[in-house]
Amino acid sequence: MMSTMRLFSQCRSHLAGLLTAAIVTLVLAPLANAFEFGPLKGPVHGNGNQVLLVILHGDGGPGRYDKMAAALAKAVPGSTVVALNRPGYGNGKYHSPGRGGASLDDLYTKPNNDALAQTLIAMRASLKPKKLIVMGHSGGSGQMGSVIGRYPGIADSVVLVSCPCDVPKWRMARRGRNTWQTSESPLDHVGGVARKTRIILVVGSKDSNTSPRYSEEYHAAARAAGKNVTLNIIPGATHTWSTLEPTVTNILVKEMR
């Protein structure tokens, strides 16, 4: 009888422990894992709604940006950082629908840009962050540069790194002709950017892909239109992410705090 009672007591204690652990897990579960994404997907780091940072990779793919996202979430408590996969790109279980990735053909189209905008809107509505920041590198900035003009106020701050801000001119310089006839160009939408949105342009002085002149032209147009814009040219940096990352990281940490 005592053996049976002892076994019952042990089972009850074990069940109570499991229940307590389950409750703690639910309470402490990262807030970011529950919030709504919209059409695009990507890994999430952090669990706070003080600031939401969304990182958009370049046309080469998302592989190198997730580690940065994790480090930024750790560096700024109360933040949630998403390494978002642009339309047609994926890594592991996170794959975003749309045309992109290996096709490398007309990537900054209205449908692709609308999918990005819908994702950002869904994220903000669900997480309700005090501040939404978006950083895009190369093609990511090419998309976001048009989105902020077509969806005024969609982000509080944007960091456009190595921006192909004049897409037709950029394609002509790269390929000798512009085959991206349906891609949107940030320079065409600068007038629509909300005055409250902070625009930070970053480019390497030796970038032979998205030449500094594209950022300089966008900067001049944005200033003429009365927008809140700054331009940072990194001496000696190229289009390669490793030459840009330290400066961009410092800018993002300041914006997130």
C-alpha positions in Angstrom: 0.0 0.0 0.0 2.8 2.4 1.0 4.6 1.6 -2.2 1.5 2.4 -4.3 1.0 5.7 -2.4 4.6 6.6 -2.8 4.4 5.9 -6.6 1.2 8.0 -6.9 2.9 10.8 -5.0 5.9 10.7 -7.3 3.8 10.6 -10.4 1.8 13.6 -9.2 4.9 15.5 -8.4 6.3 14.7 -11.8 3.1 15.8 -13.6 3.1 19.0 -11.6 6.7 19.7 -12.7 5.8 19.1 -16.3 2.8 21.4 -16.0 4.9 24.1 -14.4 7.6 23.8 -17.1 4.9 24.0 -19.8 3.5 27.2 -18.3 6.9 28.8 -18.0 7.7 27.8 -21.6 4.5 29.5 -22.8 5.1 32.6 -20.8 8.7 32.9 -21.9 8.1 31.9 -25.5 9.6 34.5 -27.8 7.0 37.0 -28.8 8.5 37.2 -32.3 7.7 33.5 -33.0 4.0 34.2 -32.8 3.7 37.4 -34.9 2.3 37.4 -38.4 4.6 37.7 -41.4 2.5 38.2 -44.4 3.7 36.5 -47.7 7.5 36.6 -47.1 9.4 34.4 -44.6 12.7 34.3 -42.8 14.3 33.4 -39.5 13.5 35.5 -36.4 15.9 36.5 -33.6 15.0 38.2 -30.3 11.6 38.5 -28.7 10.8 42.2 -28.0 8.7 44.9 -29.5 10.8 48.0 -28.6 12.1 47.8 -32.1 11.6 45.6 -35.1 14.5 45.4 -37.6 14.0 43.7 -40.9 17.1 42.8 -43.0 16.8 42.4 -46.7 19.6 40.6 -48.5 21.2 41.3 -51.9 20.4 39.6 -55.2 23.1 37.0 -54.4 20.9 35.4 -51.7 20.2 35.4 -48.0 23.1 33.3 -46.6 25.4 35.8 -45.1 22.9 38.0 -43.2 21.3 35.7 -40.6 24.4 35.7 -38.4 24.3 39.5 -38.3 20.6 39.5 -37.5 21.2 37.2 -34.5 24.1 39.4 -33.2 22.0 42.6 -33.5 19.1 41.0 -31.6 21.5 40.1 -28.8 23.2 43.5 -28.8 19.9 45.4 -28.4 17.6 44.0 -25.7 13.9 44.3 -26.4 14.4 44.0 -30.1 13.2 41.5 -32.7 15.3 41.1 -35.9 14.1 39.3 -39.0 16.5 38.2 -41.8 13.7 38.2 -44.4 13.9 36.3 -47.6 13.0 38.4 -50.6 10.5 37.0 -53.2 11.7 33.8 -54.8 14.5 33.2 -52.3 14.8 30.7 -49.5 17.1 29.1 -47.0 16.2 25.9 -45.1 12.6 25.9 -44.0 12.1 29.6 -44.8 11.1 30.1 -48.5 9.3 33.2 -49.8 7.0 32.9 -52.8 7.5 35.0 -55.9 9.8 35.4 -58.8 13.5 35.8 -57.9 16.5 33.8 -56.7 18.2 31.8 -59.4 16.2 33.6 -62.2 17.9 36.9 -61.4 15.5 38.5 -63.9 13.5 41.7 -63.2 13.6 41.3 -59.4 12.3 44.7 -58.3 8.9 44.4 -59.9 5.6 45.8 -58.5 4.3 42.4 -57.4 7.6 41.6 -55.6 7.7 45.1 -54.0 4.0 44.8 -53.0 4.8 41.4 -51.3 7.5 43.1 -49.3 5.2 45.9 -48.3 2.4 43.6 -47.3 4.9 41.6 -45.1 6.1 44.7 -43.4 2.6 45.9 -42.8 1.6 42.6 -41.3 4.6 42.5 -39.1 4.0 46.0 -37.7 0.3 45.3 -37.1 1.0 42.0 -35.3 4.1 42.9 -33.2 3.2 46.5 -32.7 6.9 47.7 -32.3 7.6 51.2 -31.2 10.0 51.5 -34.2 10.3 49.7 -37.5 13.7 49.8 -39.2 14.5 48.2 -42.5 18.0 47.6 -43.9 18.5 46.5 -47.4 21.8 45.7 -49.1 22.1 46.0 -52.9 18.9 44.5 -54.4 17.3 44.7 -51.0 17.8 48.4 -51.0 16.6 48.5 -54.6 13.3 47.1 -53.5 12.9 49.0 -50.3 13.8 52.3 -51.9 10.7 52.0 -54.1 8.5 50.6 -51.3 9.0 53.6 -49.0 7.9 55.9 -51.9 4.9 53.9 -52.8 3.8 53.2 -49.2 4.5 56.4 -47.3 5.3 55.9 -43.6 5.7 52.1 -43.9 9.0 52.3 -41.9 10.4 54.7 -39.4 14.0 54.4 -40.6 15.5 52.7 -43.7 19.2 52.0 -44.3 19.8 51.7 -48.0 23.2 50.1 -48.6 24.8 49.9 -52.0 21.5 51.1 -53.6 20.9 50.7 -57.3 18.7 53.7 -56.9 18.4 54.4 -60.7 17.6 50.9 -62.0 17.6 51.6 -65.8 20.9 53.5 -65.6 22.4 50.8 -63.3 21.3 48.0 -65.7 22.7 49.9 -68.7 26.1 50.3 -66.9 26.2 46.6 -65.9 24.9 44.9 -69.0 25.0 47.5 -71.8 21.2 47.4 -72.0 18.2 47.5 -69.6 16.5 44.2 -69.7 14.6 44.8 -66.4 11.8 46.7 -68.0 9.2 46.0 -65.3 11.5 46.7 -62.2 10.6 49.8 -60.2 13.3 52.4 -59.5 13.7 54.1 -56.1 14.6 57.4 -57.8 11.2 57.5 -59.5 9.4 57.2 -56.1 11.5 59.6 -54.0 8.7 62.2 -53.9 6.3 59.8 -52.2 8.5 59.1 -49.2 7.0 60.4 -45.9 8.9 63.3 -44.4 9.0 61.5 -41.0 10.8 58.5 -42.5 14.6 58.7 -41.9 16.6 57.6 -44.9 20.3 56.6 -44.4 22.2 55.9 -47.6 25.5 53.9 -47.3 27.9 53.0 -50.1 31.5 52.0 -50.6 33.7 54.6 -52.3 35.1 51.8 -54.5 31.8 50.0 -55.3 32.1 49.0 -59.0 28.6 47.4 -59.0 26.2 50.0 -57.6 28.4 53.0 -58.0 28.3 55.8 -55.4 26.8 58.1 -58.0 23.4 56.3 -57.7 23.3 57.0 -54.0 24.5 60.5 -54.6 21.8 61.2 -57.1 19.1 59.8 -54.8 20.4 61.8 -51.9 20.3 65.0 -54.0 16.8 64.3 -55.2 15.6 63.4 -51.7 17.1 66.6 -50.2 15.5 68.7 -53.0 12.1 67.1 -52.1 12.6 68.0 -48.4 13.1 64.4 -47.2 15.1 63.4 -44.0 18.1 61.8 -45.7 21.8 61.4 -45.0 24.6 59.9 -47.2 27.5 57.8 -45.8 30.3 57.0 -48.3 32.8 54.4 -46.7 36.4 55.1 -47.9 37.9 52.0 -49.6 34.8 49.9 -49.2 33.5 47.9 -52.2 30.2 46.2 -53.0 31.3 43.2 -50.9 29.3 42.9 -47.8 32.3 42.3 -45.5 33.7 45.7 -46.4 30.4 47.4 -45.5 29.1 45.3 -42.5 31.1 47.0 -39.6 29.8 50.5 -40.6 26.3 49.3 -41.3 26.2 47.4 -37.9 27.2 50.6 -36.0 24.5 52.6 -37.8 21.8 50.0 -37.1 22.7 49.7 -33.4 22.4 53.5 -33.0 19.0 53.5 -34.9 17.7 50.6 -32.7 18.5 52.3 -29.4 
